[in-house]
Every structure is written in C-alpha cells, then in structure tokens.
Amino acid sequence: MSYVDGFVVPVPKANLSDYKKLAKTASEVWLEHGALEYREWIADDVKPGKLTSFPQSVAMTSEETVVFAWIVYESRAHRNAVNEKVMKDPRMQTDPSTWPFDGKRMIFGGFAPLLEE
C-alpha cells in the first residue's frame, strides 16, 4: 500500500511562470530523494461553492488560481525518510517571502490508503 502527501495552494495568475519553475525544481528534488510520483494540476473546473470548494479552501482571490498536487511514496515511513532528505536539500532552502504564492494559505497533509484498485 502507498502513502500520499497532498496539497492545495493559491497561486497568483501573474506568478504562474515562476510557480511552474519552483514546481519543476520541487518535483526533481522529491523524485531524486525517492518519491515514486510527483504531480501538480492547475484549476480548470473549480467553481466557488456555497459552503466549501477548492477556491474557498485557500481564500482564493480573483487574481489567483488554485493548484492541487500530490506526491506518492511506498509508505508513511518511506515518506518521512524522503521528506527528511528533501528538507535538507539546498534547493529547498528558500525564504518563504520569495515564493511565488502565499504559503500561509497552502493546505497540506499526509494520507493513508482507504481504497486502492
């Protein structure tokens, strides 16, 4: 059974090019350190809801879009080992004030399998 880290992040539309560069570097780092898969997806059909929605979850503004992503690992132990290496990697040692998105509104977490078919 696998384990997944998932995240949702608001990205200013004007910063998409910079965000994509950051995402490319992040994917290279995670994969080099052992992640099985790294995927990022940009909003295409995510309308605001009445109570909940992807845009509302990150307090998205009209100048932003939302990115949904996940990283796959063999297990939670494997994820912890990979993430420990990733956090020590110099390419990930950046000042959050230079990120092309507001990291304070990013939603993330680890997920154990419920159903895998």
C-alpha positions as CSV (number, residue, x, y, z in Angstrom):
1,M,0.0,0.0,0.0
2,S,1.2,3.5,-0.8
3,Y,1.1,6.8,1.1
4,V,0.4,10.3,-0.3
5,D,1.2,13.8,0.6
6,G,-1.4,16.2,-0.9
7,F,-1.6,19.9,-1.1
8,V,-3.8,22.8,-2.4
9,V,-2.2,26.2,-2.9
10,P,-3.5,29.5,-4.3
11,V,-1.2,30.9,-7.0
12,P,-1.4,34.4,-8.4
13,K,-2.1,34.1,-12.2
14,A,0.7,36.7,-12.8
15,N,3.2,34.3,-11.0
16,L,2.3,31.1,-12.8
17,S,5.6,31.0,-14.8
18,D,7.6,31.4,-11.6
19,Y,5.5,28.9,-9.8
20,K,6.0,26.3,-12.6
21,K,9.7,26.8,-12.3
22,L,9.5,26.2,-8.5
23,A,7.3,23.2,-9.0
24,K,9.7,21.7,-11.5
25,T,12.6,22.1,-9.0
26,A,10.5,20.6,-6.2
27,S,9.5,17.6,-8.4
28,E,13.2,17.0,-9.3
29,V,14.1,17.1,-5.6
30,W,11.4,14.8,-4.3
31,L,11.9,12.3,-7.1
32,E,15.7,12.3,-6.6
33,H,15.2,11.6,-2.9
34,G,12.9,8.6,-3.6
35,A,9.3,9.8,-4.1
36,L,7.5,7.5,-6.5
37,E,5.4,10.1,-8.2
38,Y,5.0,13.9,-8.1
39,R,2.1,15.6,-9.8
40,E,0.7,19.2,-9.9
41,W,-2.6,20.2,-11.5
42,I,-4.0,23.7,-12.2
43,A,-7.6,24.5,-11.7
44,D,-9.8,24.0,-14.8
45,D,-13.3,23.4,-13.4
46,V,-13.4,24.6,-9.8
47,K,-16.3,26.9,-9.2
48,P,-16.8,28.6,-5.8
49,G,-19.2,26.7,-3.6
50,K,-21.9,27.8,-1.2
51,L,-20.2,26.2,1.8
52,T,-17.0,24.7,0.5
53,S,-14.8,24.5,-2.6
54,F,-11.2,24.4,-3.6
55,P,-11.2,28.2,-4.1
56,Q,-12.7,28.8,-0.8
57,S,-10.4,26.4,1.0
58,V,-7.4,28.7,0.2
59,A,-9.2,32.0,0.3
60,M,-8.5,32.4,-3.5
61,T,-8.9,35.9,-4.9
62,S,-10.0,36.8,-8.4
63,E,-6.3,37.4,-9.4
64,E,-5.4,33.8,-8.4
65,T,-5.9,30.2,-9.4
66,V,-5.6,27.1,-7.4
67,V,-3.1,24.2,-7.8
68,F,-3.9,20.7,-6.5
69,A,-1.0,18.3,-6.1
70,W,0.2,15.1,-4.6
71,I,3.4,13.1,-4.0
72,V,3.3,9.3,-3.8
73,Y,5.5,7.2,-1.5
74,E,5.8,3.5,-0.7
75,S,4.6,4.0,2.9
76,R,4.4,6.6,5.6
77,A,7.9,5.6,6.8
78,H,9.2,6.0,3.3
79,R,7.6,9.4,3.1
80,N,9.1,10.5,6.4
81,A,12.6,9.4,5.2
82,V,12.2,11.1,1.8
83,N,10.9,14.3,3.3
84,E,13.8,14.4,5.8
85,K,16.2,14.4,2.9
86,V,14.1,16.9,0.9
87,M,14.1,19.4,3.8
88,K,17.9,19.2,4.0
89,D,18.4,19.7,0.2
90,P,19.9,23.1,-0.5
91,R,17.4,23.6,-3.4
92,M,14.6,23.7,-0.9
93,Q,16.3,26.2,1.5
94,T,14.4,29.2,0.2
95,D,12.9,32.2,2.0
96,P,9.1,31.9,2.0
97,S,8.9,35.6,1.3
98,T,10.4,34.9,-2.2
99,W,7.8,32.2,-3.0
100,P,5.5,33.0,-6.0
101,F,2.5,32.1,-3.8
102,D,1.2,32.7,-0.2
103,G,2.4,29.7,1.7
104,K,0.3,30.7,4.7
105,R,-2.8,29.7,2.7
106,M,-1.5,26.4,1.5
107,I,-3.3,23.3,2.7
108,F,-1.3,20.1,3.0
109,G,-1.2,16.7,4.7
110,G,-0.4,13.1,4.6
111,F,-2.9,10.4,3.6
112,A,-3.0,6.7,4.2
113,P,-4.8,4.4,1.7
114,L,-8.5,3.9,2.1
115,L,-9.1,2.1,-1.2
116,E,-6.6,1.2,-4.0
117,E,-7.9,-0.6,-7.1
